[in-house]
């Protein structure tokens, strides 16, 4: 496992911008389990590595 100090966490808005989708789409992906996230209070943080993996996943292997 990687050291937590090496991990970068992104906000829902940052992920939405990277993936070119709406914030609601990111929330749906988090709630469905398609995108792992950590909850801090009332907000979510998504590991950057998970976003990169989701972007690089071929569309044929999704769903």
C-alpha positions in Angstrom: 0.0 0.0 0.0 1.2 3.5 -0.8 2.1 5.9 2.0 -0.8 8.3 2.6 1.5 11.3 2.3 2.0 10.3 -1.4 -1.7 10.2 -2.1 -3.5 13.2 -3.5 -7.2 13.6 -2.9 -9.5 15.6 -5.2 -12.8 17.3 -4.6 -16.0 16.3 -6.5 -15.7 19.5 -8.5 -12.1 18.8 -9.5 -13.0 15.2 -10.5 -16.0 16.5 -12.5 -13.7 18.9 -14.3 -11.1 16.3 -15.1 -13.7 13.8 -16.4 -15.7 16.5 -18.1 -18.9 15.5 -16.4 -21.3 17.1 -13.9 -20.8 17.1 -10.2 -23.9 14.9 -9.9 -22.4 12.3 -12.2 -19.4 12.1 -9.9 -21.7 11.7 -6.9 -23.6 8.9 -8.7 -20.3 7.1 -9.4 -19.2 7.4 -5.7 -22.6 6.2 -4.4 -22.7 3.3 -6.9 -19.2 2.2 -5.9 -17.7 2.9 -9.4 -15.4 5.5 -7.8 -13.9 5.0 -4.4 -14.1 8.1 -2.0 -13.5 9.1 1.5 -16.0 11.2 3.3 -14.8 14.2 5.3 -17.7 15.7 7.1 -20.3 16.5 4.5 -18.0 16.3 1.5 -16.2 13.6 -0.4 -12.6 13.3 -1.5 -11.6 11.0 -4.3 -8.1 9.6 -4.6 -6.5 11.0 -7.8 -5.2 7.5 -8.7 -8.8 6.2 -8.8 -9.8 9.0 -11.1 -6.9 8.3 -13.4 -7.8 4.6 -13.4 -11.4 5.4 -14.2 -10.4 7.6 -17.1 -8.0 5.0 -18.5 -10.5 2.1 -18.3 -11.8 1.2 -21.8 -15.5 1.9 -22.2 -16.2 -1.7 -23.3 -15.3 -2.9 -19.8 -17.6 -0.5 -18.0 -21.0 -1.8 -16.8 
